[in-house]
């Protein structure tokens, strides 16, 4: 039986930043930086990169890493005085040495648990105390699973509201050859038209120009088909009601 070190490696990445590499025996892998709690690489068993990472990504904290899967908390978008997409993607996370039980598949040996807690500086701009836990797991077949838990740690018991998103950049080829299935007949907010509400009329979402929409009450399964590469991303979710679509083209 392979040792645990085959599955999880703690090491240094770009600019000496701490990262964790997850590997599975078939050759698939993922990389997670503690800065931002951010997945920056996800490769299948053929070592093909499945995520987009910008060539302008600087890996210089506290700037967010451009690309991969950004953790957006306590807001997605720009609301009030908080920075865009919240502050979690700009903060240094820690490895969670004592995580609570996660509902993760027991066959997942390649995983890492991270935690982010409030700082007193943050409380000045967002007056709430919290614990944000994240498990990143890589399945034996190469599936990537992210599981988050937010805990209210306000000493006065005061509740708070927040929005959350896994802001994911998938690697695709010709954007005109990409379609998204599972969004038909759904209502969406169009960010290019002052968040006006519309209903999706097509049997699939295709791209002929810039698209920036938030689909409401989406199903648990959405598929992104890249016809040129003959590849399909299947997104499954639980607990996150909406889906924002922003596709980046790589030529």
C-alpha positions, 0 to 999 in steps of 0.5 A: 500500500502506498504511503500517505506521502504519495497522496499529500505533499506540503512544499513551496511554490512560486515565490516561496509561498506554501502550497499542498500538492494532492496526487492520486495513483492514476496520475491526476493531481491538484495544487492548493496555495495557502494564500487564498486557500486557492486551487491553482492547478488540476490535472487529469491522468494524462497530465492535462491542465483543467484550470486556467491560470493567468500569465499575469498571476503575480503570486504576491500576497495580499493580491489574489492569484488570478485564475484557478478556483478563488474562494469568495467570502463573505461576498461575491461581487461588490457590495458596500465597502468590502473589497470585490469578492470579499477578503478570503481570497486575499488572506493566508489560510492555515492547515487545519490540524483538527478538522471536524468530520467532513462528509467526504468519500472515504476513498479520497486519500488525497485531501487537505483541510484548511481554515481561515479565522477572522482577524481584528483588522477584518472586524473593523471593516466587517464586524463579525467573527467566524471560522471558515473551513475548506476541504479540497479532496482529489478522488481516485478517478480525478474528481475534484471536490471542495467542501466549505463550512462557515461557523459563526463565532461572534461572542454575543451570538449575533447572526450575520449574512454572507454570500459565497462562491467558488470562482472557477476558471476552466481551461477551454479551447475555442470559446465558440465551440463551448456550450453549457447545459443544464441552465435552460428555462432558468431565470438569470441576472445579466450583469451587462444589463444592470442585473436585469432579470431574464429567462434563458430561452436556448437549450444550452448556453453558447458564446458569441460575445462577452457573457456575465450572468448569474443563474438562479436556483440552478440544478445540482448538475451542470455540464460544460462541453468543450467540443474542440477538445472533446472534453466535458466538465460536470459540476455537481453542487449541494448547498449553493443555490445559484451559479455564475457563468464567466468563461475564459477562452484560451487559444 
